[in-house]
Amino acid sequence: MSINRKAILLMALAMSALATNDAIMRWVGSGMPVGEMIVFRGVFLIGFLFVGARFAFHQKISWHQMCHRWCISRGLAELGATYLFLTSLYLVPIATATTLVFTSPILLTAMSRFIFHEQVGPWRWTAVFAGFVGVMLVTGSGSDDWDPALLMPLGAAVLVALRDASTRLVAPDVSSASVTMSTAVIVGLGGIASYAWGWNIASSTDVGWLALAGFIIAVSFFSYVIAIRIGEMSLIAPIQYIIILWAAGYGWMIWDEIPSLRALCGGGIIIGSGLLILYRERVAGYRKRTATGAL
């Protein structure tokens, strides 16, 4: 099996696992506050991440590296995104929430012009504009069907974009295991803060489901990291959108949710915009390597 084919399969596994985690969290969340779920899942997730980093990746987790300012910034952004996204799952269809969260690559492209002072050409600006048109279709902006709850996954998308921007600013000598563990700990501690608003008594069944969710999302994290490290980004990044298909499938099978034609069109535009951005980034990278003689 070629390296890129292996990377594509790993990315597909990562996104499939992430969608399954979201479905489990929505299922359990019908009787448990979001913060409480985050804590229970976080305990298992931290354990699985530690074992995986130690014995599978052979990476050392450093407390000093975990406290790197951009690791902390990344964790705080992930905490906010997690709360907003998980809460939105009980208010809007899971496929709609997932589609809107995956506008984050489009938002990151727009942000990169101002945060990293990167040159964003007309093709990518066109993709950004088209992506926002897709968002308007999915959310039904300007129509009687508009639901304010849709602002939650959109807010989560903004925070995910900020999380990814923070990731790019983490020092190169900080291990991936430390970055991931820092985020997991911050999200878990953020969940504990919700205790003041009241928790329920968790049943053994719910704890079992959350333990499974912790394992599944750990598999997603590790598969994603390996895929990014061994494969060509331009080839494997589009595979991330498979999560939207999984979300639509879970929504239909479990909650009898069928996306409207408008939502399907909007989702298609969002995916197409993301793919165009990835393609133009690949072209820009090729030109840069050609100009510097790096090919």
N, C-alpha and C positions, 0 to 999 in steps of 0.2 A: 504494500500500500504506500502511495506517495505521501510525502509530508503534508502537502496542501490538502489532500483528500482526508487524511487523518484529522487535520485541523478543522476542516469543514464539519466532519462528523462530531468532533468534540464541541464545536460551537452550537450545533443542532441539539446535542445533549444538554448543554448549558441552558439554552433557551427553553427547551422542553421541561427541564427540571424547575426552572424559575416560574413558568406558567403553572405547573403542578403545585408548587409552593403557594402561589397566589390563590389557587382554587381551594386548597386546604385551609388557608387563613380565612377566607371568606366563609367557608363552611363552619369552622369552629367559632368564628366571630359572631354568629347569630346569638350566642349566649355568653359571650365573654368580652369585656372591654378591650379596645385595641392595645392600650399600654400593657395590660396584663398578658396578652398574647405575645407581645414583643419580648417581654421579660422571660417567659417560659421558653419560647423558641430560642431566645438569645443564649440562655444557659447551655442548651444542647449545642447550638451553633458554635459557641466559643470552644466547647470541648472537642467537637469534630474538627474545627479549624486547627486547634493546637496539635492534635494527633496527626492530622494530614500534613501540616507544615513540618513537624518533627520527623516523621517516618517516611512520608512520600516525597516531599520536596527537599528535605534535609536543610531547611532554612531555620536560622535562629530568630526567635522573636525577642526583640529588644525593647524594654520599657522606655529607654531614652529615645529610640527611633519612633515608637508609638506616640510620643509626646511632641513630635515635630509639628510645627505650627500648621503646616498644610495638611498633615494627617488629621489634626484636630478639626480644621476647617472642613475637610472632606467628611469626617464623621458627623459633624453637626448638620451639614447639608443632607446627608443620608438619613439622619434622624427625622428631620422635617419632612423629607420626601416620603419616608416610610409611614409616618402618621397620616399624611394627606392621602396617600394612595390607598392604604388599607381602609381608611374611613370611607373613601369614595366607593369602595367595592360594595358597600351595603346600600348605596344611594343611586348608583348608575350601573348599567350592564357591565360585566367584567371585560368584555371585548372593547367597549367604548373607552373605559378607563385605561386599559392597556394601550390602545391606539394613541390616545392623547399623551400618555407618558412618553411614548416613543417619538414624540416631536422633539425630544431633548437634543438629538444630533443636529436638527435644524436650528434650534435655539443656540447651540454651542457654536455653530458656524457664524451666526450673527454676532455673538458675543466675542468671538476670537478677533474680530476687527478692532475691538476696543480694548480687550484685555491683553491680548498678545501682539497687537499691532500687525496682524497678518494681513496680507493682501487677499481680499475676497473679490474674485472676478465677477463679471456680469452673469455668467452661467450659474454660479452659486447663489448670487443675490436673487436671480430668477427662481431658483429652487426654494429659497427661503420664503419668497413671496407666495409661491404656489403652495408651500406647506401651510402657511397661514390661511390660505383659501380653503385648504382641506380641513383645517381646524374649524373654520366657520361652518362648513357643511356638516361635520360630525356633531358639533354642538348645537346646530340650529340657530345660530346667532341671527337676531333680527326677526325671528318667527315666534309664534305662540308656543312652540315646543321647547324653547330655551329653558334649561334647568340650571339654577345657580350652583348646584352641586358639582357641575362639570368644571367649575373653577378649581376644585380640589386636585384632580389629576393634572390639570394644566399647571397649577402651582407646583405639584410634584415634579413635572417635567422641567420647570425652571430650576428647581433645586438639584435635580439630577445633572443638568447641564453645568451648574456651579460645582457640583461634586467632581465631575469629570475634568473641569478646568483646574480645580485644586489638585487633582491627581497628577496632572501634567507639571505642576509646580513643586511636587515633592522631590527632594534631593535624590539624585541617582543612587547614592549609597544606602538609601533606606530600602530594606528588603520588602518584597511584595507581601510576605507573611506578616510583617509588622504593620504595613498599611492596612491590610484586611482586618487584622485583629484589632487595631485601633478603632476602626469603624464599628466593628461588632460590639466592642465594649461600650463605646459612646452611645450607640443605639440602645443597648441593654440598660444602661444607666438612665437614659431618657425615658425608657418605659417604666422604671421604678418610680420616677417622679409623678407618674399618673396615679399612684396609690392614694394620694390625697383626695381624688375624685371618686374613690370607691372601686373595689375589686369584688368579683364574685368568687365563691368557693369552686375551684376547678375540679372537675371530675377526673377520674383516672383515664377515662376514654379521651377527654380533651387533651390531657397531658401527653397521652400516647400519640395523638395526632400531631401535636406541636413538636414532639420529639422527632417524628417522621419528617415534619417540615424543616426542622433544623438540619437533619441529615441531608435532605434533598437540596436545600439551598447551599449547603457546604459543597455538595457535588457540583452544583451549578458554578459556584465561585472557582473551584479548582479547575473544572473543565474549561471555563472561560479564560483563565490565566494561561493554561497550557496552550490553548488554541491561539491566543494572541502572540505567545512567544515563539511558536514553531511555524505558523502559517503567514502567508501574505495577507495583510490587513484588507487590501482591496478585494480579495477573493472571499474572505470569511466574514467580513463585517455585514454584508447583506443578509447572511443567514440569520442574523439576530431577529429579523422581522417574522421568523417562523413562530415567535411567541404570540403574535396576534392571531394566527390561525389556531393555535392551541387554546388561547383564551376564548375565541369564538366557539370552538368545539366544546369546551367545558361549559360555557354559558348555555349552549343549546341542550347538551345532554343532561345537565344537573338542574338548571334553573329555567329551562324552556325559553331562553332569550334568543330572539332572532333579530339580527341587525336590520335596520331599515335600508332601503335602496340609497337614500341620501347619505347615511352613515357609511355604507359600503363604498360609495363614490369618494367621499371625503377621506376614508381610510386608504383607498387606493392612491389618491393624490399625495397623501402624507408619505406613504411608502415610496412612491415614485420620486418624490422630492429628496428623500433621504438617499436613495440609490444614485440620483444625479449628483448629489454633493459628494458621495464617495467616489464616483467615477471621475469627477473633475479634480478631486484631491489626488487621485492616482495619476491623472494627466499632468497636474502641476508638479508632482513628485518626479515623474519621468523627465520632464523638461529641466527641472533643477539638476537632476543627476547628469543629464546630457551636457548641460552648460558647465558643470564642474568636472566633467570627464570621469564621473564615478561609475559609469556603466561598464 
